[in-house]
Amino acid sequence: MDINLYSTITCPHCGNSKEEKMPTDSCQFFYECENCGSILRPKNGDCCVYCSFGSVACPPIQATSGCCGT
């Protein structure tokens, strides 16, 4: 299975989007929007900002190994 390491995060506050490379060895719990400065945090039930606001789920979820190896 191919794992996509890039996801486009879209800020729910201002709509700004940016493609980012996701970490493969940890979850990203915080992300600062470079446009409006909002700090994004995962939604309830999601493990990271990529699963909540990204176009692609984080690598552990893509690999179906659970988020961040859990």
C-alpha positions as CSV (number, residue, x, y, z in Angstrom):
1,M,0.0,0.0,0.0
2,D,1.3,3.4,-0.9
3,I,1.3,6.0,1.9
4,N,0.7,9.6,0.8
5,L,2.9,11.9,2.9
6,Y,1.4,15.2,1.7
7,S,-1.9,16.6,2.9
8,T,-3.5,20.0,2.2
9,I,-4.7,21.5,5.5
10,T,-7.6,24.0,5.2
11,C,-8.2,26.4,8.0
12,P,-11.8,26.3,9.1
13,H,-11.6,29.9,10.3
14,C,-10.4,31.7,7.1
15,G,-10.4,29.0,4.5
16,N,-6.6,29.3,3.8
17,S,-5.2,26.0,2.4
18,K,-1.6,24.8,2.4
19,E,0.0,21.5,1.4
20,E,2.2,20.2,4.2
21,K,4.4,17.1,4.5
22,M,3.1,14.9,7.4
23,P,5.4,13.4,10.0
24,T,5.6,9.6,9.9
25,D,6.8,9.1,13.4
26,S,4.5,11.3,15.5
27,C,1.1,12.9,15.6
28,Q,0.8,16.6,15.0
29,F,-1.6,18.0,17.6
30,F,-1.3,21.7,16.8
31,Y,-1.0,23.6,13.5
32,E,-0.9,27.4,13.2
33,C,-2.6,28.9,10.1
34,E,-0.1,31.1,8.4
35,N,-2.9,33.4,7.1
36,C,-5.0,34.2,10.2
37,G,-2.8,32.8,13.0
38,S,-5.5,30.4,14.4
39,I,-4.1,27.4,16.2
40,L,-5.9,24.3,15.0
41,R,-6.3,21.3,17.2
42,P,-7.7,17.8,16.3
43,K,-11.5,17.5,16.5
44,N,-12.9,15.1,19.1
45,G,-12.3,11.6,18.0
46,D,-9.5,12.5,15.6
47,C,-5.9,11.8,16.5
48,C,-4.2,14.8,14.7
49,V,-4.8,17.9,12.7
50,Y,-4.3,16.1,9.4
51,C,-7.2,13.7,10.2
52,S,-9.4,16.7,11.2
53,F,-8.5,19.4,8.6
54,G,-6.3,17.7,6.0
55,S,-7.2,16.3,2.5
56,V,-5.4,13.1,3.4
57,A,-5.4,11.2,6.8
58,C,-2.2,10.8,8.6
59,P,0.2,8.0,7.6
60,P,-0.6,5.6,10.5
61,I,-4.3,5.8,9.7
62,Q,-3.6,5.3,6.0
63,A,-1.6,2.2,6.9
64,T,-4.6,1.1,9.1
65,S,-2.2,0.6,12.0
66,G,-4.1,3.1,14.2
67,C,-3.0,6.6,14.8
68,C,0.6,7.0,15.8
69,G,1.0,3.3,16.4
70,T,-1.8,3.0,18.9
